[in-house]
Amino acid sequence: MTIIRRQIALIFVVLFGLNACTTLPDGPQQAVNLPIQLAKLTDVTQWQIKGKMAIRQGKKAVSANMNWKTNQTDFEFRLTNMLGISLVNMDYTQGLATLEADGNHYENTDPSALIYQVTNWDIPVHKLLSWIKGLPLKDDVYQLNDKQLLASLSPGCQTCSQWQVTYSQYGNVSGIWLPYQLTLRQTNKDNTMIKIRIETWDLLDEPR
């Protein structure tokens, strides 16, 4: 067993859940204009979020601190445990993902495959670049809440059709409504999910 997997095994005993100390926003009081909202989300291509990610696969679970920074299609994705130990330290630049773990260097053109190779976690990173903003991808089927923001979506792509995403706790950041909490579930696997709780959104390119 690698060092990183031993570290992961140790923190599986930690209670599965997210830090509830931070108060999340309540969302808009009135319905938003959906076409304008989606257009603004499309314009947001540089952002940074900090928060928590909880992953459950079967009987195993882990909760980690998350720091994710993007610049167009390039990004830095970091997960650390509650002791500050790095679980995922990945950079994706110009179509190549690199990850350092156990003193080794790993590379793959598919960042999700690279994370799975090292940690055995299934995280649809590329899809989340849009989903985490509350922006459906082409062919995604989605439902709206009473404020005309995404409540849930089911992916339309063949390679990620088993994921279902639900949203809650929207907040206004620079004039755009962004989700602060979302849950991904794999419908073809029992008790497999990812919960994301965002504490801060920073938009590095202001929406028009």
C-alpha positions as CSV (number, residue, x, y, z in Angstrom):
1,M,0.0,0.0,0.0
2,T,1.4,3.4,-0.9
3,I,2.0,6.1,1.7
4,I,-0.8,8.3,0.4
5,R,-3.3,5.3,0.5
6,R,-2.2,4.6,4.1
7,Q,-2.9,8.2,4.9
8,I,-6.3,8.0,3.3
9,A,-7.1,4.7,5.1
10,L,-6.4,6.4,8.4
11,I,-8.8,9.3,7.8
12,F,-11.6,7.0,6.7
13,V,-12.4,6.8,10.4
14,V,-13.2,10.5,10.4
15,L,-17.0,11.2,10.5
16,F,-18.3,11.7,6.9
17,G,-19.6,15.2,6.6
18,L,-18.7,18.8,6.1
19,N,-17.8,21.6,8.5
20,A,-21.1,23.1,9.5
21,C,-19.5,26.2,11.3
22,T,-19.7,28.4,8.3
23,T,-23.1,30.0,7.6
24,L,-24.1,29.6,4.0
25,P,-26.0,32.2,2.0
26,D,-29.8,31.9,1.5
27,G,-30.0,32.7,-2.2
28,P,-32.1,35.3,-4.1
29,Q,-35.4,36.6,-2.7
30,Q,-36.9,36.8,-6.2
31,A,-36.6,34.6,-9.4
32,V,-33.6,35.4,-11.5
33,N,-33.5,35.8,-15.3
34,L,-32.2,32.4,-16.4
35,P,-30.7,33.3,-19.8
36,I,-28.8,36.2,-18.3
37,Q,-27.6,34.0,-15.4
38,L,-26.4,31.3,-17.7
39,A,-24.6,33.9,-20.0
40,K,-22.8,35.3,-16.9
41,L,-21.8,31.8,-15.8
42,T,-20.3,31.1,-19.2
43,D,-18.2,34.2,-19.0
44,V,-16.7,33.1,-15.6
45,T,-13.6,31.2,-16.6
46,Q,-11.1,32.3,-13.9
47,W,-12.1,31.6,-10.3
48,Q,-10.9,30.3,-7.0
49,I,-12.9,28.4,-4.4
50,K,-12.0,27.2,-0.9
51,G,-14.1,24.8,1.1
52,K,-14.6,21.2,1.9
53,M,-15.1,18.1,-0.2
54,A,-16.4,14.8,1.4
55,I,-16.2,11.6,-0.6
56,R,-18.0,8.4,0.1
57,Q,-17.4,5.1,-1.7
58,G,-19.2,2.2,-0.2
59,K,-18.3,1.9,3.4
60,K,-15.3,4.2,3.1
61,A,-15.4,8.0,3.5
62,V,-13.1,10.9,3.8
63,S,-13.5,14.7,4.4
64,A,-10.9,17.1,3.0
65,N,-10.1,20.8,2.7
66,M,-10.4,21.9,-0.9
67,N,-8.6,24.7,-2.8
68,W,-9.3,25.0,-6.5
69,K,-8.1,27.7,-8.8
70,T,-8.8,27.9,-12.5
71,N,-7.5,30.0,-15.4
72,Q,-9.6,29.2,-18.5
73,T,-9.1,25.4,-19.0
74,D,-6.0,25.2,-16.8
75,F,-6.3,24.7,-13.1
76,E,-4.7,23.8,-9.7
77,F,-6.6,21.3,-7.6
78,R,-5.6,20.7,-4.0
79,L,-7.1,18.4,-1.3
80,T,-5.6,18.2,2.2
81,N,-6.8,16.3,5.2
82,M,-7.6,17.8,8.6
83,L,-4.0,17.4,9.6
84,G,-2.8,19.4,6.6
85,I,-1.4,16.3,4.8
86,S,-1.7,16.6,1.0
87,L,-4.0,14.0,-0.5
88,V,-4.3,15.5,-4.0
89,N,-1.9,18.1,-5.3
90,M,-2.5,18.3,-9.0
91,D,-1.9,20.8,-11.8
92,Y,-3.5,20.7,-15.2
93,T,-1.8,22.8,-17.9
94,Q,-2.2,22.8,-21.6
95,G,-3.9,19.4,-21.7
96,L,-1.6,17.6,-19.2
97,A,-2.3,16.8,-15.6
98,T,0.6,16.3,-13.2
99,L,0.3,15.0,-9.6
100,E,2.9,14.5,-6.9
101,A,2.5,11.8,-4.3
102,D,4.7,9.5,-2.2
103,G,7.8,11.3,-3.7
104,N,6.7,10.2,-7.2
105,H,5.6,12.2,-10.2
106,Y,2.5,11.1,-12.2
107,E,1.1,12.4,-15.5
108,N,-2.0,11.8,-17.5
109,T,-4.0,13.8,-20.1
110,D,-7.1,13.0,-18.1
111,P,-7.1,14.6,-14.6
112,S,-9.9,12.4,-13.3
113,A,-8.1,9.2,-14.4
114,L,-4.9,10.5,-12.7
115,I,-6.7,11.1,-9.4
116,Y,-8.3,7.6,-9.6
117,Q,-4.9,6.1,-10.4
118,V,-3.3,7.5,-7.3
119,T,-6.2,7.6,-4.8
120,N,-8.9,5.3,-6.2
121,W,-11.4,8.2,-6.0
122,D,-13.8,8.9,-8.8
123,I,-14.0,12.7,-9.2
124,P,-15.3,14.0,-12.5
125,V,-13.0,17.1,-12.5
126,H,-13.4,18.3,-16.0
127,K,-17.2,18.2,-15.8
128,L,-17.1,19.9,-12.4
129,L,-15.4,23.0,-14.0
130,S,-18.9,23.8,-15.2
131,W,-21.1,21.9,-12.8
132,I,-19.6,23.6,-9.7
133,K,-20.7,27.0,-11.1
134,G,-24.3,25.7,-11.6
135,L,-23.8,25.7,-15.4
136,P,-25.1,22.7,-17.3
137,L,-23.1,21.3,-20.1
138,K,-24.4,20.7,-23.6
139,D,-27.1,17.9,-23.5
140,D,-27.3,17.9,-19.7
141,V,-30.9,17.6,-18.5
142,Y,-31.6,20.0,-15.6
143,Q,-34.4,21.1,-13.3
144,L,-34.8,24.6,-11.7
145,N,-35.8,25.7,-8.3
146,D,-38.5,28.3,-7.6
147,K,-35.9,31.1,-8.1
148,Q,-34.9,29.8,-11.6
149,L,-31.5,28.5,-10.5
150,L,-30.3,24.9,-11.0
151,A,-31.8,22.5,-8.5
152,S,-30.4,19.4,-10.1
153,L,-29.0,18.0,-13.3
154,S,-28.4,14.7,-15.1
155,P,-25.4,14.6,-17.5
156,G,-26.0,14.0,-21.1
157,C,-22.5,12.7,-22.0
158,Q,-22.1,8.9,-22.3
159,T,-19.0,8.8,-20.1
160,C,-20.5,10.5,-17.1
161,S,-24.2,9.6,-17.4
162,Q,-24.2,7.9,-14.0
163,W,-23.6,11.1,-12.1
164,Q,-26.5,13.2,-10.8
165,V,-25.9,16.6,-9.2
166,T,-28.1,18.5,-6.8
167,Y,-27.6,22.1,-5.7
168,S,-28.5,24.3,-2.7
169,Q,-27.4,27.5,-0.9
170,Y,-26.8,30.0,-3.7
171,G,-25.0,33.3,-3.0
172,N,-24.4,36.5,-5.0
173,V,-20.8,37.1,-6.0
174,S,-20.1,40.2,-8.1
175,G,-23.7,40.2,-9.5
176,I,-23.9,36.5,-10.3
177,W,-25.6,33.7,-8.3
178,L,-23.2,30.8,-7.5
179,P,-23.9,27.6,-5.6
180,Y,-22.3,27.1,-2.2
181,Q,-23.3,23.5,-1.7
182,L,-23.7,20.6,-4.2
183,T,-23.9,16.8,-4.0
184,L,-22.9,14.4,-6.7
185,R,-24.3,10.8,-6.6
186,Q,-23.5,7.8,-8.8
187,T,-26.7,6.1,-9.5
188,N,-25.1,2.9,-10.6
189,K,-23.2,2.4,-7.4
190,D,-24.6,2.0,-3.9
191,N,-23.6,4.7,-1.4
192,T,-21.2,6.5,-3.7
193,M,-21.3,10.3,-3.5
194,I,-19.3,13.6,-3.4
195,K,-20.4,16.5,-1.2
196,I,-18.9,19.9,-1.8
197,R,-19.4,22.9,0.6
198,I,-17.9,26.1,-0.7
199,E,-16.8,28.7,1.9
200,T,-15.5,31.4,-0.4
201,W,-15.9,32.2,-4.1
202,D,-13.4,34.5,-5.8
203,L,-14.0,35.6,-9.4
204,L,-10.7,36.4,-11.0
205,D,-12.4,37.6,-14.2
206,E,-15.4,39.8,-13.5
207,P,-18.5,38.8,-15.4
208,R,-19.8,41.2,-18.0
